[in-house]
Amino acid sequence: MFYLRKSALVFGLGAAVGAAAISVAKADVLRVAIVAAENEADFKGNVALLPTFADLLKKGGAKAVVVGSDAEHMAIATSSVWGSAADLAKLTGSDDWKAAAGKLKRKSYTTEVFEVAP
């Protein structure tokens, strides 16, 4: 499991969630995913995949998408806001998503989905 230990990653995720929060008031679901790599080469490969994940999230119907990386922790993160859990599940169950996720090199991959309360 990946633990948030440094302020840089916490700040980065806070900014990602904060930026996505612009749309949260009318959304039902917030998804945050963090992928930590085992080594620098794997991290660089994961960073190269961030545009792919951003495009898939946007094309899949996310209301807001933020992606970022933290070189110190060799981690990448994505956050996205969705109108429903079903919309999110449709994307993450797709062949395109599975193909992109299969390219990630990781020592950990943590995904959390939060239901947004009014």
MIFI-740384 format. One record per residue (C-alpha): residue in three letters; x, y, z. Coordinates in steps of 0.001 Angstrom, whole numbers, plus 500000, padded with zeros to 6 digits. Layout:
N
ATOM, aa, xx, yy, zz
ATOM, ALA, X, Y, Z
...
% end
This chain:
118
ATOM, aa, xx, yy, zz
ATOM, MET, 500000, 500000, 500000
ATOM, PHE, 501213, 503507, 499206
ATOM, TYR, 501318, 505926, 502120
ATOM, LEU, 501245, 509685, 501698
ATOM, ARG, 504290, 510744, 503689
ATOM, LYS, 505600, 513918, 502103
ATOM, SER, 503971, 517286, 501816
ATOM, ALA, 504691, 517516, 498063
ATOM, LEU, 502473, 514569, 497225
ATOM, VAL, 499823, 515620, 499722
ATOM, PHE, 499854, 519125, 498260
ATOM, GLY, 499674, 517747, 494723
ATOM, LEU, 496708, 515548, 495533
ATOM, GLY, 495069, 518371, 497450
ATOM, ALA, 495406, 520591, 494408
ATOM, ALA, 494032, 517839, 492166
ATOM, VAL, 491036, 517243, 494396
ATOM, GLY, 490573, 520977, 494903
ATOM, ALA, 490578, 521633, 491184
ATOM, ALA, 488098, 518830, 490658
ATOM, ALA, 485962, 520201, 493486
ATOM, ILE, 484806, 522995, 491206
ATOM, SER, 482464, 520421, 489672
ATOM, VAL, 481827, 518358, 492801
ATOM, ALA, 478797, 520314, 493949
ATOM, LYS, 476741, 518747, 491157
ATOM, ALA, 478588, 515425, 490884
ATOM, ASP, 477933, 512104, 492517
ATOM, VAL, 481377, 510487, 492474
ATOM, LEU, 485006, 511538, 492949
ATOM, ARG, 487728, 509062, 491917
ATOM, VAL, 491348, 509431, 493039
ATOM, ALA, 494048, 507006, 491873
ATOM, ILE, 497728, 506920, 492869
ATOM, VAL, 500305, 504707, 491192
ATOM, ALA, 503775, 504407, 492731
ATOM, ALA, 506597, 502968, 490621
ATOM, GLU, 509374, 500675, 491793
ATOM, ASN, 512164, 502585, 490019
ATOM, GLU, 512843, 505733, 488001
ATOM, ALA, 512528, 504066, 484605
ATOM, ASP, 509083, 502732, 485517
ATOM, PHE, 508107, 506152, 486891
ATOM, LYS, 509066, 507857, 483622
ATOM, GLY, 507010, 505324, 481684
ATOM, ASN, 504026, 505965, 483960
ATOM, VAL, 504369, 509739, 483547
ATOM, ALA, 504298, 509241, 479779
ATOM, LEU, 500905, 507521, 480197
ATOM, LEU, 499288, 510483, 482003
ATOM, PRO, 498003, 512136, 478787
ATOM, THR, 496441, 508808, 477773
ATOM, PHE, 494624, 508520, 481095
ATOM, ALA, 493519, 512161, 480967
ATOM, ASP, 492093, 511655, 477468
ATOM, LEU, 490317, 508435, 478444
ATOM, LEU, 488801, 510053, 481533
ATOM, LYS, 487578, 513049, 479528
ATOM, LYS, 486229, 510965, 476654
ATOM, GLY, 484596, 508618, 479161
ATOM, GLY, 482434, 511436, 480459
ATOM, ALA, 484249, 512810, 483506
ATOM, LYS, 483072, 516276, 484466
ATOM, ALA, 486559, 517308, 485626
ATOM, VAL, 489978, 515664, 485299
ATOM, VAL, 493305, 516488, 486953
ATOM, VAL, 496505, 514453, 486518
ATOM, GLY, 499943, 514953, 488038
ATOM, SER, 503192, 513380, 489097
ATOM, ASP, 505581, 513452, 492054
ATOM, ALA, 509162, 512565, 491096
ATOM, GLU, 510311, 512385, 494727
ATOM, HIS, 507898, 509529, 495403
ATOM, MET, 507950, 508170, 491836
ATOM, ALA, 504158, 508435, 491838
ATOM, ILE, 501486, 509619, 489452
ATOM, ALA, 497956, 510588, 490396
ATOM, THR, 494655, 511151, 488647
ATOM, SER, 491452, 512602, 490018
ATOM, SER, 488152, 512802, 488218
ATOM, VAL, 484590, 513820, 488965
ATOM, TRP, 481710, 511734, 487611
ATOM, GLY, 477950, 512116, 487390
ATOM, SER, 477488, 508538, 488582
ATOM, ALA, 479364, 505453, 489678
ATOM, ALA, 477887, 503643, 486666
ATOM, ASP, 479546, 506105, 484267
ATOM, LEU, 482879, 505557, 485993
ATOM, ALA, 482489, 501769, 485982
ATOM, LYS, 481683, 501816, 482274
ATOM, LEU, 484989, 503545, 481540
ATOM, THR, 487189, 501516, 483901
ATOM, GLY, 485667, 498296, 482568
ATOM, SER, 486383, 499207, 478941
ATOM, ASP, 489030, 497510, 476817
ATOM, ASP, 490775, 500856, 476213
ATOM, TRP, 491085, 501521, 479952
ATOM, LYS, 492298, 498013, 480706
ATOM, ALA, 494912, 498266, 477937
ATOM, ALA, 496262, 501566, 479289
ATOM, ALA, 496224, 500379, 482908
ATOM, GLY, 498029, 497209, 481842
ATOM, LYS, 500985, 499348, 480736
ATOM, LEU, 501516, 500838, 484193
ATOM, LYS, 504614, 499655, 486047
ATOM, ARG, 503893, 499744, 489747
ATOM, LYS, 504741, 498693, 493213
ATOM, SER, 501321, 499957, 494287
ATOM, TYR, 498097, 501146, 492647
ATOM, THR, 495591, 502694, 495028
ATOM, THR, 492168, 503799, 493829
ATOM, GLU, 489494, 505362, 495988
ATOM, VAL, 485988, 506299, 494892
ATOM, PHE, 484052, 508703, 497073
ATOM, GLU, 480325, 509315, 496955
ATOM, VAL, 479701, 513044, 497126
ATOM, ALA, 477087, 514061, 499663
ATOM, PRO, 475004, 517193, 499024
% end
